[in-house]
């Protein structure tokens, strides 16, 4: 009952006219940021952060939060319609774009919008009821446990790839190598930079995502020399009842996965989408269709993406630890207003904490309206002929890449990865495992080094700790199960030798 009382207290602050306006503004700006290829919440919040000096504390934080989770809603549009993803919508390119090619763009966008609403709602419930205690869960994870968790992520390669497993593993290793480019944090030595100063900070995930997916897809379309648009004619949004029933289970599974991974530092929407997609590909009733343009392939990752975006506020507001760059900017906004996020924040500033939680549900309703009934108006711009549209897409890709570091070299890197992505397409190699390896590789290396340092070089730390030992046991059981299944399938497919009768 205390939680319900606190929520009522939060709604009394969130539903004021001023805070409603800031919530609507943040959600609208976030959706626009998600729609534009290359732009993201990080650059937008960075630009708008100085405005918070002249805005009321609660209203400013509600607006910035709306931009963040609003962008998670909107970024699936460009991924589904044009195969141009943001970091948190990479998986949406797999089934979402396949649905677009089948003329089911409206259904894919409806699925993403409704699933994001479900994921956001579940995450808000988790945030409201469990935030004070769940923040302490992050303290239970040590470097060895995070290392084992990253290895679990690598197991997802067999589910994320749409081609052969060998190609998927190869692409994943390429991603790991790309993630190791830059200055080594421990030694300060440059690795794989080839004496090029602009590689000292490594390669940005935005450059790889826009290049391997966006520019590569545009190049492929131009190479086909066909007059085309992402979709034509009337947009059918509403699914049939059997299709709608397929959305709910996948969205609920993704909501749970995203809510859990959003709490852990190093988790968040990027990893949650891969984990939810892998889970659906394993347990869904329609798992054999995933990868070919399936509703479940869109619903699960969209719900996980949105859920992780909401629960990523838990470690920030409960223990004062930002889990990603966007949360670090949110922490800066708190500090600008003279508030230190941490264990004492909920007790010291209840109107801010519960007002922010309540505003997330209000924002969830705003975003459902913006991204489902009004989606046909958002998409009207994409009905422009492709030979007119693609220069604008390339322009926004370059602007988005440049705006992150204000460095022209990032644009050249994006173009280079565009050529590489086009080569992958011609070789029928899926770039999704490359993104997984690029994200998890540096995190695995960092936590492995910390584990070795704390254990003084002993590998026993990975099996002596309960969390890491359990995760490694699950990995070993999965590999053994997959090996047995492989040999059984191979034996079943083997044709018996035909014995011809002797001729007398």
N, C-alpha and C positions, 0 to 999 in steps of 0.2 A: 504493500500500500504506500510505502514511502516513495517508491519509484513513481507511482501514478501521481502522487502529490507533487513530486519534483517536476514531472512532465507538465502537469497543469501550470506550475509556476513558470516553466520554460516557455510554454505557449503564450502565457500572458505577456511575455517580452517579445517573442517572435512574431506575434500577430499584430503588433502595432503598425500603423500605416508606414512609418519611416522604415522599419526593418523589413516589411513586406516589399517595399520598393527596392531596397538594397538586395534582397534575396532574388527578386525577379530580374534585376539588372545583372547580377552575377551569373544566374542560370542562362540568360540570353547571351551574354558575352561569352560564357563558356561553351555554349552550343556553337556559336559562330566560330570560335577558335578551333573547336573540334572539326567543323566542316571544312575549314581552309587547310589544304595540304601543307604540311611542314610546320605550321604554327602549333603551339601547345600551351598548356597552363603555366609552365615554368617561365617562358618569356613574357606572357601576359601579366602574370602576377608581379614579375620583376618590374615591369613598366608602371603598373598601377600602385605599387607599394608606397611611393611617396604621397599618394592621394590620401592614404589612411591618416596622415597627420591632422587633416581638417575634418575627419568624419568621426562620428561617435564610435566608441570602442566596439560595442556589440554589432552595430551596423557594418563597420568596416570588416570585421572578421566573418560575418555572415556573407558579405559580398565576395570576399576572397575564397571562402570555402565553396560558394556556389560556382565560381569560375572553375575551381578544380574538379568537382564531381560533375559539373555540367559539361566539361570538355570530355569526360569519359563517356557521357551519353552521345555527344555529337561526333566523336572521332570515328565511330563505326560507319558513318555515312560515306565518307570518302573511301574507306577500306572496302565496303561492300559494292559501291557503285563503280569505282575506278581502280580498285586494288592499290590504293595509295594510303598506307597506314601511318598512324602514330605509333609510338612505342607500345602503348597499351591496347592496340587493336590489330596487332600483327596476325593473330590467329583468325580474326574475322575475315581476312583475305582468303582463307582456304575454302570454306564452305560458302561464305557470304558472296564472294565474287562468282563462284560457280552457280549460285542461284540467280545472280544477275544475268549470266550468260544464257540461262534457261528461261529468261523472261519473268522471273519471280522476284524482281527487285523490291516491290512493295511488300511482299510477304517477308522477305529477309529483314527489311527495315522495321516492320511491325514486330517481328520476333525480337530484334535487338532492343527496341524501345520497351516492350512489355517485360522482357527478361531483366533489363536494367532496372526497371521499376521494382520488380520482385527482389532483385539482389539488394537494391538500396533499402527497401523496407526491412528485409531480414537483418541487414547490417545495422540499421538504426535501432532495432529492438536489442541487438547484441550490445550496441554502444550504450544504450540507456540502462539496461539491466546489469551488465557485467563489466562496464568500463573500470570501476574502482578496483575490482579484483583481477580482471584479465590483464591489466597493465603489468602485474607482477609475473605473468607467465613468461615474458621476455627475459626476465632475470634467470629463469631456469635453464636457458639455452646458453651453453658455452661454445667456444670456437669449434670443438670437436663435434658438437651436436649440429652446428650450422654446416660444417663440412659434410656430415652424413646427409643432411637435408639437401644440400646441393647435388650430391650423388643421386639422391632420389629424383631430382629434376632431370638429370642426364638419362635416367631410365625412361623418361617420357619421350625420348627420341623415337622409339619404336611406334609410338602412338601419333606423334605430330607429323611425321613424314608421310607424304602421300605416294611416294615411290617405293623403291626397294629399300630394305633395311640397310644394306651395305652403303648405298648412296647417302642415306640419311646419316649414318655414322660418320661417313667421310665429310659431309657438309658440316656436321657438328664439330668435328676436329678443326676444320677450317675456321669456324667461328671462334673456337678456343684460341687459336693462333692469332687471329685478328684482335682478340681481347687482350692479348699480352703485349701489343704494340704500345710503346710509350716509355715513360720513366718508371723504373722499379721503385716502389714505395720504400722498401727495406734498405736497399743499397744505394739508391739514387743514380744508378746507371741506366743509360738509354738502351732499350731493347728493340730490335727490328725497326729502327728509325731510319737507317741508311744515311745518317748524317743530315737528315732533313729536319730543320727546326720545328716546322709546323706539325710534325708527328710526335713531338716530345710529350704532349698531353694525351696522346692516343687518338683513336678514331672514335668519333661520336656515334651513338646508336641511331640518331636521327639521320645521319648521312648514309649509314648502311641501309636503314629501313626504306628511306625515300629512293635510294639508288636501286637496290635489289628488287624492290617491289614496284614503286611508282614509275620511275624513269624507264626501267626495263619493260614494264607493261606498255607504256606509251610507245617505246621503240618497236615492240612487237606488233602493236596495232598499226603503226605507220608502215612497217615492213609488209603487212598483209595487203596494203594498198586498196583498202575497201572503205567506202563511205559508211561510217558507223557512228552511233551514239551509244552511251552506256545503256540506254533503254529508250524505247519509243512507244508512243501511244498512251493509252489510259493506264494509270497506276492502280493496281488492285492491292489494297492494304489489308482488308479483313480476311483472315483465314477461315477455312471451314472448321466445324467443330472437331473432327478427327485431327486436323492439323493443330488446333489450339491445345488439345489434350496432350500432344507431343511436346509442347513448349514447357508446360508446368513442371514435370519431373526433372527435366534437364536444368531448368532455371533454378529450382530448389537445390539441386546438387551443386551447381555452380555457386549459389549464394553461400552455402556452408563452407565450401573450399575457399572462396574469396574472403569470407569473414575470418577464417582461421589464419590464412597467410597474410592478411592485412595487418594483423597484430604484430607479427614477427618483424623486427628490423632486418632489412634486406629482402623482405617479401614484396608485398604490394601488388598493384594491378598487373605489372608486366609478367611476373612469375605465375600469378593466380590464373591468368588466361590459359597458359600452357597446361597447368595442373588440371583445371576443369575440363579442358578438351581431352586430355589423356584419360580422365576418369570416365567421361561420356563414351569414349571410344572403346572402353573396356566393359562397362556395365549397361549401357543403353540397349534397349530392345531393338533399336534400329542402328546398332553400331556398324553393321556392314555397309551402310549407306554413307556414313560420315567420311568426308573427304571428297565426295562427289556432288555436293550441293544439298546438304541435309539440314533440316531445321535444328536438330540437336547440336550440330556443329556451330551454329550461331548463338543459340539460346544459352548454353552453358558458359561459354567464355564471356558473353555480355554481362550475365549476372555476376560472375566472379570478378570481372573488371570493376563493376560499380560497387559491389560489396567490399572489395579490398580498398577502394578509394575512401569509403566511409570509415571502416575500422582502422585505417592507418592513422586516424586521429587519436586512437586509444593510447599508443605509446607516447605520443607527443603530450597529451593533456594529463595522462596518469603518472608518467615517470619522467617527462621532460626530455625524451629522446626522439628526435626526428628520424624517420626511417628512410626518407628519400629527399631529393633536392627540393621538391615542392613543399614538403613538410618543414624543411629548414627555413624556407621563406615564410611559411606560416608562423614558425617560431619567432622569426625576426619581427613579424607584425605584432605578435603578443608583447615582445620586449619593447618595441616602439611605444606601445600603450602603457608601459610600466607594469606588465604582468609577467611573472615568471612561471611558465608551464611546469607542472610537476605534481607530486602527491598532495600538496597543500592547495592546489588551484581549485578543486571542486568545493572544498570547504570555505576557502577564502573568497572565491568569486562564483557563487552558485548561479547568479543571474546570467553570467557569461556562458558557463558550461552548459546549463540546461537550456538556455536560449539558443545556443548554437545547435544542440541536439534536436530541439523542436524545429528549428528552421530547416534542418536537413529533410525532415518529412514534408514540410511545406514546399521546399525546393524540389523534392521528388515529384510532387503533384504538378508543379510548374513544368518540369522537364517532360513528364508524360504527355502534357498538352502540346508542348513545343515539338516533340519528336514523334508523335503518332498522328493525331488529327491534322496537324499542320505540315507534316513531312512532305506532302505533295507540292506545297509551295516552296519549301526549301529546295526541292529537287528540280524545280522548273528551270533553274539555271543550267542544269546538266542536259536539257533538251536542245541546247545549242549544238549545231553541227560540229562534229569532232575536229574537223580541220581548223575551226575557229577556237574550239575549247582547249585543245592541247597546248597551244602557246601560253594561255593563261594559267593552266595547271603547272607547266614548267616554271613560269614566273613565280608563282606562290611557293613552289618547292625550293627555288633558289632563295627567295626572301626568307622563308622559314629556316632554312639551314644557316643563312648568314646571320640572322637575328640572334642566334644562341650565343655566339662568341664574338660577333662583329668581325669575322675573319673570312676573307675571300677564299682562303685556301680550303675551307670547309665545303664551299661550292664545288671546287675542282674535285675534291674527294668524292662528293656525291655523284658527280658526273662519271667518275671512274668506276664507282660501284654500280652505276646504271649500266655501263658497258659490260661489267662482270655479270650482273644479273641477267642481262639479255643472253649472254653466253650460257648461263645456267639453264635458261628456258629452252634454248636450242638443243642442249644436251639432256633435256627432260630431268633436271635435277632441282628438287624443291628447296628454295632458300629458307624455309621456316626452321629446320634444324640448325642452320647456320646462326640464326638469331638467338636460338636457345643456347648454343654453345658460347656465343659472344657475351650473353648476359651472365651465364652461370660460371664461365671459366675464371674470370678475375676474382669472383666471390669465393670460389672453391680454393684458389691459390692462396688468397689472403687468410682465410680461416685455417687452412692446412698449415701454413707457416706459424700462425699463432698457436695452434695446437702443439706443434713440434717444439716451439719455444717454451711454452708452459710446462710441457711434460719432459723437457730436456732430451728430446730426441726419441722418446719411447712411444711405440705405436700402440701400447696397451691402453692408452687414453681413449681410443676409439671403441673399444669393447668393454672397458670398465665402467664407463658412464652409462646409466640406464637408457637415456634418450638415444644417444648415438648407437649404442649396441643394438637396441630394438630396430632402429632404422636400417642398419647394416644387415641385420637378420632378415628383414623384409625384402631388402634388395637381393640377397642371396637366394631366398625362397622364390622370388619372382623369376630370377635368371634360370634357376633349376626347372621351374614349371614351364617356362618358355622353351627351354631346350628339349624337355620331354615332349611337349606339344609339337615342336618342329619335327622331331624324328618320327612321331606317330603319324603326322600328316604326310611325311615323306614316304613312310611305309605303306600308307593307304593309297597313295597315288602311284606306287610302283605297280606296273602291269605284270601279271604272271606270264612266264614264257609259254608260248603256244607250242605244243608237241604234235607234229604232224604224224599221221599214221603211216606205217611203212607200206610201200607199194610192193605188192607181190606179183 
